[in-house]
Amino acid sequence: MIYANYAGEIIDLPDLDMAGRSGTIIVRPQLSELIPLPKGSDLFVLPERYPVGIDAGSGLHVPIMRDPYKPGVPVSAVGAFVAPAHTAFYTAAYQKAKKEVPPLPLFSYTAIGWHEGSFWVAAFRSDPDPRQDADFFMPGTIMANTLRQLKKSPRNRLIQHLGKCCLTYRCPAARNYFLGRWEAPVPTSPSCNADCVGCISLQTSGCCPASQERINFVPSAEEITEMAAPHLLTAPGPIISFGQGCEGEPLLQAGVIEQAIRSIRKRTPRGTINLNTNASLPDRIERLAYAGLDSIRVSLNSARKDKYTLYYRPKGYALDEVKESIRIMKQQKKFVSLNYFIMPGFTDDGDEISAFFGLIDELRPDLIQLRNLNMDPDWYLETVHHTPSGEPIGILNWLTRLKKNFPFLRYGYFNPYLGKE
């Protein structure tokens, strides 16, 4: 196991094995469930949370409250924010220093330990696509390309906004836009019709700051076309995606998006036009499908209506409207991905498995995107009033069962390029 000392230095403790969490259960990950820490990952100290390890002899979990090497000095647990295209098997194991502690910031916290001279995490590579791998981002090239494009398009507010996403927040999608490749983001909506507890662009709860600033204007169809059409015309594997972490719900701006799609398609049939959405407004989904939208990615924390509502806190819609939007896209022969937020101990709980498998059987989506939920695990489980139906089966077993039951499904992490030229 590893821990952080008072100075924030990360230290391994050979006397105890690494532990992970599945919901509220402390587990000892198997070596087959571990991979070397992917390049581009970050390590976080988890304040007011004691690290927990596993005693190899007894198998019991052991909290460490004081530094073994500096008696009396407090320590903290450590979690990993794994690089894109990786999904967690277990979250970081810890024990709260007291009953009430502030929620952790809006990131995911994967279990991490030390093995044979390096860090290992309880995760797996969920998409082979290298589009956001750290090795593909060259800081000097990104800076030069971004500044050149910003200077070239001083009046285009959307391009200027993406410049901040790229240079300030290091958004991988914005970086790829300025590098002229793969998937480019197209944020459009400063407002939303949900109040997600774990929203990363606007926090009403006061728990913690949002991890990025939300766009504060609606770009025009002309600004969108000026930004997006050249990307689709020239980029390898080109995708443009409405609906980003730096905005609200793009369906609220369906009118301008519809105009932009038609304008873009007049310039080129090439590439994939995608919409990341809460799928709350089926009539607008239908309009966009007719305009030329190729695919949607529907965000989903749960297939159970009560758990969905507790997390999304929707305004004027419910899970039934989400399902209807998926049906419409499938009727139009369009591609549907489910951006299914993975939370070990909840995703692989028996009740959630039954509901999710039922939803897939009913709606027949094309792809499941295995995204880690960026939220304090305790806060999330409290938010959705999680009561385990039994011991979770484990994310690996969940995925194995999912593949066996639905062989038509594709799996990944990113929106796919659909090969439209």
N, C-alpha and C positions, 0 to 999 in steps of 0.2 A: 504494500500500500504506500501511498504518498500523502504528504500533508504540507501545509504552508506554515512556516514559523512566523514569529512576531514581525520580522522584517520583510515578510512576503517571499522569502526564499523557499523553493520547493525541495523537499527532502524525502528520500525513500526510507521506509522502515522495514527491514528484512524480517523482523520478528512476526509480522502479520501479513497475510495474503490480502490482495486487493478485493474490495467488495463493490457491489453495485446495488441499485434499487429497482424493483419492479412494483410500481405503486407504492405501498407502504412496507413492502417485504424486502428485507436485506438478503441478498444472494451472493454466492461466490461464482463469478463468471468462469466458464470453461475456457481453456486456451483456444479452443476452436471458435469461440465467440469474440476473440480479441484480434486486433490488427495494429501494426505500428501506427503511431499518431500521424495522420495524413499531413503532408505539407500544406501550409495555409491555414491550419487550425490555430486556435487560441486557447490559452489556459486561464482560468479565472479562479481567484481566491474567493471562497464563499464565506462572508463574514457572519459571525455569530452562529456558526455551524461547526460542530466538532467532527473531524474525520472518523470514519468507522472502517475497521479492517476485520478480517476473519482469522481466528486462531486455527492454524493448520491441524492441530491435534484434536481439538474438541469440535471444530466446525462452528463454534459460537461466534457471533459478531461482537466486536470489542470497540467501544468509543474511546478515542484518545483526547483527553481534555487539556493535558499539559505536555510541553515539549520534552520528550524522553532525554534529549541531549542538553536541555537547559531547564532543570527542575523548577516548577512554579510558573514558567512562562506559558501563556495561552497559545493555542494553535488553531488553525482553521482548515476546513475541508477544501478540496480542489476539484473543479470540474473542467471538462473540455468542451469548447464550442468547435465541433468538428467541421472541417472544410466542406463546401458544397459537394453534392453527389455521394454523401455518406449519411447513413441512418443509424441511430442508436439502438442497441439491444437493451441497455440498462442506463438509467440516470445515475448521477453521482450519489454515493452513499454518505449520509451524515446524520448527526443528531443535533437538534436545535439546542442552543445554549440556554434558552428559556422558552416558555410556552409561546409568547408573542414576539416574533422578530419581523422586521420589515421584509416584504417580498424581495426576491432577487430581481435584478433588471431583466428585461425582455430578451433573453437569449435561451438557448437550450444548454443543458448541463449533462454531458455524457460522462459515465464512469471512466476513470483513468487510473492507471497504475504504472509500475516500473518493472521491466523484464529484460534481462540480458543487455543492460546498458542503454536502454532507451524507453521512452514512454509508449505505452500501449493503451488503446481505448476499446471499450465494449461497443463496437460498431461494425458495419460492413459497407462495402462499396455498392450503392444501390443503382448507380447509373454509370456505364463506361464512358459516356460522352465527356470529353476533356474541356468543354467550353468555359468552365470556371476554375480549372486547375491553376494553382499558383504559378507553376512553371511557365504558363502561357501569358503572363502579365509582366511586361517590361516597363518599370516606372518611368524611365526616360522617354520611351516612345509614347506612352500614354499621355504624359504631360505635354509633349510637343504636338501630338495630334489633336489633343483637346483644345489647347490654346489657339492652334491654327484654325480649327473649326469655329470656335467662339468668335474669333476675329472676323472670320468670313461671314458669319450670320449674326451680326449684332442686334438686329431687330426681331429675330425669331426667339420669342420668350421660352418656347419649349426646349430649344437647343441650349439656351443659356441655363435653364433649370437643370438639364441633364449634365451640364458642365459642373455644377455644384455637386450633383449626385456622384459624379466620377471623381472629382478632386478632393471633396470634403469627406464624403461618406464611403468612398472607395467601392461603390456599387459595382459588382462584377458585370451586370448587364449594361450599365452605362459605359463602363470601360470598353466592353466589346463593341458598343455602338461607335465610339470614337476610334476604335481600331479597325472598324469597317468589316466586321465578321459576325456570323451566327445570329444570335437573338438580341434584338434591340428593344429597349423599353419605351413605351409611349404613355406616360401618365397624362391624365386629362381631368380628373375630378377632385376638387377640393372638399367635396361633401360626401356623406355616406348615409345609407339607410339602415345601418346596423351600428351598434356600440360595443364592438367586440372587447371582451375583458382584456385580451392580450394584444390589442391593436398596437402595431409598432410605429404608426405615424401620428396618432392622436390619442392621448390618454386622458379620459375624463375621471378616472378613479382617484387620481392623485397619489397612486401607489409608487410610481417611479416615472422618470421621463421617457417619452417615446424615443426610440433609437434613431430616428431620422425626422427631418422636417417635412411636412406635407406640402404638396404643391398648393399655391394660393390663388391660382387663376385657372380659367378654362381656355386652353389654346384653341385657336381657330382651325377650321378644316385646312386652310392654306398653310398654316404653320406646321400642322401634322404632316401634310403631304410633302412639304419642302424637306422635312426631316426624314420621313419614312420611305418615300418612293426611291430615292437614290440608294438607300440601304438594300431594299429588295432587288434593285436592278444590278447591284455590283457585288454584294457580299456573298461569300461561300455559305451554303446551307442557310439561306436568309429566312429569318422570322422577325416579325414585329408583334409585340404583345401590349395591348391595352390592359390596364389594371396592374399597378405596381405597389410595392411597399411604401412608396412616398405619396400615396393618394388614397382617396376614399373609394366609393363604388363607381366604376366607369359606366354602368348602365344608367346612372343618373344623367349622364351626358351622351345618351344614345343618339340624339339628333346630330351633334357635331361629329361623332364617330361614324355614323352612317354616311354623312357627306364625305368625310375623309376617306372611307373605304372605297366609295364610288370614284372619287377623284384619283386615288392611288391606282385603282384597277384600270382606269383610262390610260395611265402611263405605263403600267406593266402587269402582266398576268403572273409574273414570277414570284416565288416565295410563299410563305405561309403567314396569314393574318390571324392572330390568336387574341382571345379575350380571357384574361384572368378575372374571375367574377364570383360574387356570392349567388348569382343566378336567381335573384329575387324577383325579376320582372319578366315573365315569360313572353309577353307581347313584344317587348323590346328585343329580346333574344331573337324572336322570329323575324323582326324587321332587319336586324343585322345579318342574319343568315341569308336572307334574300339579297342583301346588298353585296354579299361576297365574303362574309366572315367564314373562315375555314375551320376553326376549332375553338373550343372553350376549355378552360381549366376551372373547375368548380371547387372552391374551398369548402372543407367539411371537417369538423372535429369529431362528429359522431353521427351515426345513422339513427339514433334515437331522438325523437322530437323534443323530449324534455331536456336532454343533455345539450342538444343543439341550441335550443332557445336560451338556456342558462349561460352559454358561452357567447353566442353572437348577439344576444339581446336585440333581435330584429325589430324594425319599425315599419309596420304595415305589411309584413309578409311573414311566411312561416316555411317550414321544411317542405310542405306540399308544393309551394310555388317553385322551390328549387328543383324538386323532382320533375315538375312539368316542363321546366326549361330544358332539362336533360332529354326528356322525351321529344321535345320539338327539334332539338339538334339532331337526334338520332333519326327522326322521321325525314329530316332534310339531308340525310346521308353525310352528316358532318362528324368531325372527330371530337370525342368527349374524354377529357382526363378528369379524374378526381384528385384534387390536392388534399390527400387525407393526412391530417396531422397525427403523427405518431407520438404517443405517450405511453411508455412501457408501464404495464400494470392496469391501464385503462383500455387501450386498443386491443389487448389480448385477453381481456376479461370475457367470460362466457356470454354474458348478456349483450355486450357490444359486438362480439363476433356474430352472434345469431342475427342481430339487426343489420349489420353491415353486409353479411352474406346474403340476406334477404333483399337488401337494396340492390346489390349487384345482379342478382338473379332477375329482379324486376326490371331494371333500367338498362342493363348490358352496356356499361361504359367501355371505352376502348383501352384505357391505360390508368393505372394507379400510380400517382406520384407519392413516394414515400418520404415525406417531409417531417423533420423533427419539429415539434411544437415549441416555439420560443416563449417559454413561460416557466416560472417557478413551479416545480411539480406539486408541491404542497398547496400552493395557491390555486392551481388548476383543479386538483382533486376536490378541494373545498368548494370552488366555484360551481362545479357541476354536481355537487352533492353525491360524490362517488361512494357507493356501498358495494364492495366486491361481492360477486355472486359465488365466488369460490377462489381458489388459487389461480392466478393468471398462468396461461400455458406457455408464455415466453414468446417474444417477437419472432424468433427463428421458427418455432413451431407454427405460429400464426401464419407466417408467410408461406411455409411449406403446405399447410392445409389450404390456404387461399389458391395457390397455384394448382393443386390437385383438383379442387372443386370447380375452378374456372379456367380451363386451359386456353381459352380465347383471349384472356387478358394479357396486356403488356405491362411491364413494370419499369419504373425509372424514377428520375428526380426532376428532369427538365421537360419543358414543352418540346415536343418533337417537331422537327422539320418534316413536312409531309411530301416533299419532293415535287411541289407544284412549280413548273417552269413556265 
